[in-house]
Amino acid sequence: MFAEILIVIIVAIGISAFAERSNFQPALLVAIVGLGASFIPGLHRLELEPEIILGIVLPPLLFSAASDFSFTSFAKRLGSIVNLGVFLVFASAVAVALVATWTVPGMPIAAALVLGAIVAPPDAVTAIAIGSKAGLPSGLMTVLKGESLINDAAALTLLAVAVATTAGTHAFIDNTALYFIYAAVVGVVLGLIIGHGAQFARRRLANPSLATVLSVIVPFAAYLVAEELHASGVLSVVAAGFALGHHGTQSGYEERMQERQFWRTIDTLLETFVFAYIGLQLRFVIDDAFDAGLDISDLLLAGVAIFITTVAVRFAWVFTTAVLARRRHRAVMQRLAEPRRRPSRRPPPPTPETPLTWKENAVLSWTGMRGVVTLAAAAGIPFLTVSGDSFPYREAIIALAFVVTIATLLVQGISLPWLIERLNLEDGDDKAYAEEQHQLARRLAHDANADALAEFRRTHTSPRAQRLADAMAKRADRTSAEEEEEEAQERGWGFDPKEAFQLGQLLLDARRKRLIAARDARELDDMVLREVLEQMDLEQALMDGMTKGANRL
């Protein structure tokens, strides 16, 4: 099994590299090649237990996405994210269940609801991999990524209740709404506790490698502990990722650099494997349907009908709620524009986020690709009920889930870049906001430099220290054309390298603290802070390397 997985990963990485050079979607090309490769004579079935996919493959992908996600942006779009990640999931599951009872003769409503819960949530891996490669605007990507991080929790909760009802067993809490509230609240609390506990331990580790190992353990621990308590492992992982991502600024630069590259590597490995795994299931799903005596043409027609249902429900839901969101936005803006009759000490409420445009909603409606979670959930259906009978329509549910998954990948995934280009999506508000945030970061860094230099001049009064401070001030404002000339002048001033590096470290710390304080005050966006910190970490690494070289001289 391990050798087969290794071969699949190696081939998938090669295909991804070719797709990158050919300007094609790597994830989709890997899946397409996998579909064809599944018919190779003598090819053994690569089948992983659902617990492996949900408990080993999914947690690190969710954790990586959450830890690299702007919590500020997530909070700003929370209404849209919950609307799509929770309410749309339940609406889609019910709609699919109704269509399944009409298109699959004899399927009971309970089994149809199992199918609905399985195909309802768009997949986090698929959405992030394809959406980011397709060049979605940042505001739209925030909603899509946030939805994909929480919708599995709603779907798996509904699935647990539906499977228990069909199989005659008992869910932890039979009431779906109460079960979801319990799973969500307990999952989030556990994730935050584990994330903050890991950060507490990480700050006391002097070894960046050990800190990275600890970050690897966190998503699995968060998922397993939550699942043991019948809570949402998905939300637990996401909450832990948010906690560690937010507090990553407290770690050393070596830890951040190492973890950043590690998780990017893991993302690439797991994403390529996931799409290859999806494609390689085609022939075996067809064989299982034949062995169960199912009519393939009827299943294909039912699968197409369910696929169309998922797309239609998503379109209707997105555009209907968008109209309501715009009305609420106008009403709030009108209230904010009205003069206050009485002076109030309370600060004015924050300006609400501008709703997505109709073009963005059109793309959002078309991004409902399903993926490996759908296949894992389908494969996790029990074989028998409590009475000892076969689980009703189990093979049909698995086959239909696969048909819908492949249809969303091939139809929606392939056409998504064309749709984005056709609609000419240009988010002026997002671009203006990003530029404003980068300007704020530059201004804060400049002010922090100036304040630190002023303090240095006050405490270091020697002529050499004053010249060094003047040189550092010029270095912060210089252009690339002046760089060589100024460096030559600085060498002629006879600075002590150790003293220069100490002042450079002082300025770097001052800029970092000022930017982190602005983020904590919700003035600076998380994503902008991470971009700036990444550059500062490289500067810190270069400075430390030069310091070690100077000490050896």
KAMOKA-V84503 format. One record per helix or strand. SS is the DSSP state (H for helix, E for strand). FROM is the first residue (numbers start at 1). LEN is the number of residues. If there is no record, write none. Layout:
SS;FROM;LEN
SS;FROM;LEN
This chain:
H;2;20
H;26;12
H;50;18
H;71;6
H;78;26
H;109;12
H;124;11
H;138;30
H;176;27
H;208;21
H;233;18
H;253;27
H;282;10
H;296;42
H;358;8
H;372;8
E;384;1
E;390;1
H;394;30
H;428;32
H;463;15
H;480;13
H;497;24
H;526;27
